[in-house]
Amino acid sequence: MSAAVQTLDISPVGRVEGDLDVRVDIQDGVVVNAWTSAELFRGFEIILRDKDPQAGLVVTPRACGICGASHLTCAAWALDTAWKTTVPRNAILARNLGQIVESIQSLPRHHYGLFMIDYTNKNYSNSAYYEEAVKRWSPFTGTNYEIGVTISGRPVEIYALLGGQWPHSSYMVPGGVMCAPTLTDVTRAWSILEHFRRNWMEPIWLGCTLERYEEIRSYDDLMAWLDERPEHANSDLGLFWRMSLDIGLDKYGRGHDRYVSWGYLPHEDRYNKPTIESRNASLIMKSGVYNGTTDTHKLMDQSFTREDVGRAWYDEPGHLHPFERTTKAIQKNEVDHEGRYSWSVAVTHDQDGRLEAGPLSRQLIAGGRHGESWQHYDPLVLDIYKKLGGASVMLRHFARMHEGVKLYREAERILREFRLKDSWYEKPTEKDGRGWGRPRRFAGPCATGSRCRTARSRTIRSSRRRPGMSARARTMVPAARSRRP
Amino acid sequence: MANLLWLQGGACSGNTMSFLNAEEPSACDLVTDFGINVLWHPSLGMELGENLQKMMKALVSGEIPLDIFVFEGSVVNAPGGTGEWNRFAGRPMKDWVADLAKVSNFVVAIGDCATWGGIPATAPNPSDSVGLQFLKRAHGGALGAGYRSKAGLPVINVPGCPAHPDWITQIVVAVATGRAGDLSLDEFQRPKTFFTSFTQTGCTRNMHFAYKVSATEFGQRKGCLFYDLGCRGPMTHSPCNRILWNRQSSKTRAGMPCMGCTEPEFPFFDLAPGTVFKTQTVMGVPKDMPTGVDKTGYIKLTAAAKAASPAWAEEEIFVV
């Protein structure tokens, strides 16, 4: 006889971008159902209506101050696509660099500021690693917290060299970018990257060189690396991994084994005349849908995207392609867990249903052999996923951090690829049209639908498990953005 | 030890992200060097759910003293003045704001949304957003024009989209360390030390402004962005070219026109078609003049500047 269902309402859930409430049903210590309620509506889509076409470059980055560069990139590519613009090679590289440095910034910021502080929760005081965790990762005062949060401001100094400031620059425009970096900008950017590597990535995060870390291509390689030297085991990555196993975060946050990535980083020689159709074959980081049950990869096609507004506070019917959304907000937003209960909509795939997005998804798709032969391929996270029997809180966080070294290398490559005497901007002709871009969120979770949706561009976002929460109740269904099954 | 509570209303976390870029002092320095006790912050706080609700209630009742209340984001009044479109910890955020403002020694509004309403308050303002004590240029806002915190000050407005990290941490440290008396505020309650000079002050394109040499398109290594590309540097109050962004640059240095984000009207012209990154002109003369310059004076200045313009001003000056 199983125990009665206990319902727990949590308001607010912090450390999420936006105000988020969660209701969970718990039975036998296991979460059997979950509702997430995004509690803020600002109506960016409504604000953008009938405005200047380039208003998207000003407004959409401000949907989210954490991932503004992603929104800006998306807005710029959508306008380029709509206006049939030619984008100079330098500009594609400069846009990618902006997105990359925003992402690299978010790694230590998310790792220390938002994630590892839960490892200092007294619920884990029985762990052998607890004392060290408190010393390193306590909010504001932890040794590595302070180093990590402070150094997280450095990569976006490169963003400022391109766009004047981070967050909230609009330097990416249809036809290219506003800046024209000089040799001193490039040299300075390179030096900032080196500082970030020499002062955090290598000594604190990895305990080894990037080159040594890049040799890790499989789960076995990772285990061997961990045992190889005390510097590896005691690095923040090593300690994160060992403590996660110790407190059981390899067993929480299973998800439902289906993943999506739109792909990202347009190739500087292949996407100069962007179209919706040519996008998939023009990206360095390929798109895809991965089914973990059948272990199959395929490409992602935007035409399959649907927004299910049935549980959200919009007076719109059923499953809609983003192009068809009208964003009609319901006036009285009462929380009705049997009916509508959130400003967030459930984004689904027309054929494959609900998919998880985010860093783990991107890495699982990077492990596929689908796509173009020249596109980025990395088998590591997919191998760990299979060896550990699926997703978990631990693997999601690892996947996020794993991306850092690759993005770092791509940033280095871009600095070498800039041709400083070539053009950065080609003035477009404004006209009516329809475009599509994709705000890729590198950073933390996002609670409020209206915040991370831009006009005519949508993304499928993932859930993120909070270790402090999931340690108390095993999560069986994706917590964030769930619909009632 | 000063207790600080940071909340977000109709916000994007941009000011929080900016705050985390601070270096002198850094976010951690506030705690370790200046004795500021961060009770809770939406991105960084440990507590959630009931525990946080308890703490909020203890702050409202005065059981826990609240020295500094920092607010980021607009105050949402929709629908119909209820504030239900932005609920937090079980009730409308606007009600928490009203209650907490009554017990705070100092209230600091960080960023445009909290100061003037910002992007959410752009027409048609779907969320009925206002700032803490202003809506655009209109005095009042969520707390009313007469509001004073327990220390006797109105809301200290630190605008910008986002606010610069130094503006944030320096103001927070000033009030936490008993230097509020040294603050002088302008008519929009902005600290004068930051918001009296113009964005143009210190801009590397000033010589091009002087000789009326224009950057006619983006991606040019010369020219002033005021004449064609809609730059508001000469009429925006900010120290963006004195206190550089991310220690490196500013929008105008990098080639992006200033959008006037520290002024109550941002985004200007409500982003109507034809107004974004394009200077609004009448008969070839900018509609909005540099602060304090009249049209006749401007036309005379232009003629003189063009006549005096040296040949080098038309060549690339920020050369590879």
Chai-1 contact restraints between the chains, C-beta under 6 A:
chainA,res_idxA,chainB,res_idxB,connection_type,confidence,min_distance_angstrom,max_distance_angstrom,comment,restraint_id
A,I10,B,G49,contact,1.0,0.0,6.0,A-B,restraint_1
A,S11,B,A89,contact,1.0,0.0,6.0,A-B,restraint_2
A,S11,B,G90,contact,1.0,0.0,6.0,A-B,restraint_3
A,P12,B,F88,contact,1.0,0.0,6.0,A-B,restraint_4
A,P12,B,A89,contact,1.0,0.0,6.0,A-B,restraint_5
A,V13,B,L48,contact,1.0,0.0,6.0,A-B,restraint_6
A,G14,B,P42,contact,1.0,0.0,6.0,A-B,restraint_7
A,G14,B,G45,contact,1.0,0.0,6.0,A-B,restraint_8
A,G14,B,L48,contact,1.0,0.0,6.0,A-B,restraint_9
A,R15,B,S43,contact,1.0,0.0,6.0,A-B,restraint_10
A,E17,B,S13,contact,1.0,0.0,6.0,A-B,restraint_11
A,D19,B,F88,contact,1.0,0.0,6.0,A-B,restraint_12
A,E39,B,R87,contact,1.0,0.0,6.0,A-B,restraint_13
A,L40,B,N86,contact,1.0,0.0,6.0,A-B,restraint_14
A,F41,B,W85,contact,1.0,0.0,6.0,A-B,restraint_15
A,R42,B,G10,contact,1.0,0.0,6.0,A-B,restraint_16
A,R42,B,P120,contact,1.0,0.0,6.0,A-B,restraint_17
A,R42,B,S127,contact,1.0,0.0,6.0,A-B,restraint_18
A,G43,B,P126,contact,1.0,0.0,6.0,A-B,restraint_19
A,G43,B,S127,contact,1.0,0.0,6.0,A-B,restraint_20
A,I46,B,P126,contact,1.0,0.0,6.0,A-B,restraint_21
A,I47,B,T122,contact,1.0,0.0,6.0,A-B,restraint_22
A,K51,B,L271,contact,1.0,0.0,6.0,A-B,restraint_23
A,D52,B,L271,contact,1.0,0.0,6.0,A-B,restraint_24
A,D52,B,P273,contact,1.0,0.0,6.0,A-B,restraint_25
A,D52,B,T275,contact,1.0,0.0,6.0,A-B,restraint_26
A,D52,B,V276,contact,1.0,0.0,6.0,A-B,restraint_27
A,Q54,B,V276,contact,1.0,0.0,6.0,A-B,restraint_28
A,A55,B,L271,contact,1.0,0.0,6.0,A-B,restraint_29
A,A55,B,V276,contact,1.0,0.0,6.0,A-B,restraint_30
A,V58,B,P267,contact,1.0,0.0,6.0,A-B,restraint_31
A,R62,B,C12,contact,1.0,0.0,6.0,A-B,restraint_32
A,R62,B,I119,contact,1.0,0.0,6.0,A-B,restraint_33
A,C64,B,C12,contact,1.0,0.0,6.0,A-B,restraint_34
A,G65,B,C12,contact,1.0,0.0,6.0,A-B,restraint_35
A,G65,B,S13,contact,1.0,0.0,6.0,A-B,restraint_36
A,G65,B,G14,contact,1.0,0.0,6.0,A-B,restraint_37
A,G65,B,M17,contact,1.0,0.0,6.0,A-B,restraint_38
A,I66,B,S13,contact,1.0,0.0,6.0,A-B,restraint_39
A,I66,B,M17,contact,1.0,0.0,6.0,A-B,restraint_40
A,G113,B,L44,contact,1.0,0.0,6.0,A-B,restraint_41
A,F140,B,C28,contact,1.0,0.0,6.0,A-B,restraint_42
A,F140,B,V31,contact,1.0,0.0,6.0,A-B,restraint_43
A,E146,B,C28,contact,1.0,0.0,6.0,A-B,restraint_44
A,T150,B,S26,contact,1.0,0.0,6.0,A-B,restraint_45
A,G153,B,N21,contact,1.0,0.0,6.0,A-B,restraint_46
A,V156,B,N246,contact,1.0,0.0,6.0,A-B,restraint_47
A,E157,B,N246,contact,1.0,0.0,6.0,A-B,restraint_48
A,E157,B,R247,contact,1.0,0.0,6.0,A-B,restraint_49
A,E157,B,Q248,contact,1.0,0.0,6.0,A-B,restraint_50
A,A160,B,W245,contact,1.0,0.0,6.0,A-B,restraint_51
A,A160,B,N246,contact,1.0,0.0,6.0,A-B,restraint_52
A,A160,B,Q248,contact,1.0,0.0,6.0,A-B,restraint_53
A,A160,B,S249,contact,1.0,0.0,6.0,A-B,restraint_54
A,L161,B,Q248,contact,1.0,0.0,6.0,A-B,restraint_55
A,L161,B,S249,contact,1.0,0.0,6.0,A-B,restraint_56
A,G163,B,A254,contact,1.0,0.0,6.0,A-B,restraint_57
A,G164,B,S249,contact,1.0,0.0,6.0,A-B,restraint_58
A,G164,B,S250,contact,1.0,0.0,6.0,A-B,restraint_59
A,G164,B,K251,contact,1.0,0.0,6.0,A-B,restraint_60
A,G164,B,A254,contact,1.0,0.0,6.0,A-B,restraint_61
A,G164,B,M256,contact,1.0,0.0,6.0,A-B,restraint_62
A,Q165,B,W245,contact,1.0,0.0,6.0,A-B,restraint_63
A,W166,B,N246,contact,1.0,0.0,6.0,A-B,restraint_64
A,P167,B,G14,contact,1.0,0.0,6.0,A-B,restraint_65
A,P167,B,M17,contact,1.0,0.0,6.0,A-B,restraint_66
A,P167,B,P162,contact,1.0,0.0,6.0,A-B,restraint_67
A,H168,B,G14,contact,1.0,0.0,6.0,A-B,restraint_68
A,H168,B,C161,contact,1.0,0.0,6.0,A-B,restraint_69
A,H168,B,P162,contact,1.0,0.0,6.0,A-B,restraint_70
A,Y171,B,M256,contact,1.0,0.0,6.0,A-B,restraint_71
A,G176,B,G219,contact,1.0,0.0,6.0,A-B,restraint_72
A,M178,B,F218,contact,1.0,0.0,6.0,A-B,restraint_73
A,M178,B,G255,contact,1.0,0.0,6.0,A-B,restraint_74
A,M178,B,M256,contact,1.0,0.0,6.0,A-B,restraint_75
A,C179,B,A254,contact,1.0,0.0,6.0,A-B,restraint_76
A,C179,B,G255,contact,1.0,0.0,6.0,A-B,restraint_77
A,A180,B,G219,contact,1.0,0.0,6.0,A-B,restraint_78
A,A180,B,R221,contact,1.0,0.0,6.0,A-B,restraint_79
A,T182,B,F318,contact,1.0,0.0,6.0,A-B,restraint_80
A,T182,B,V320,contact,1.0,0.0,6.0,A-B,restraint_81
A,L183,B,V320,contact,1.0,0.0,6.0,A-B,restraint_82
A,Q331,B,P79,contact,1.0,0.0,6.0,A-B,restraint_83
A,N333,B,E84,contact,1.0,0.0,6.0,A-B,restraint_84
A,L420,B,V320,contact,1.0,0.0,6.0,A-B,restraint_85
A,K421,B,V320,contact,1.0,0.0,6.0,A-B,restraint_86
A,W424,B,G219,contact,1.0,0.0,6.0,A-B,restraint_87
A,Y425,B,F218,contact,1.0,0.0,6.0,A-B,restraint_88
A,Y425,B,G219,contact,1.0,0.0,6.0,A-B,restraint_89
A,K427,B,E217,contact,1.0,0.0,6.0,A-B,restraint_90
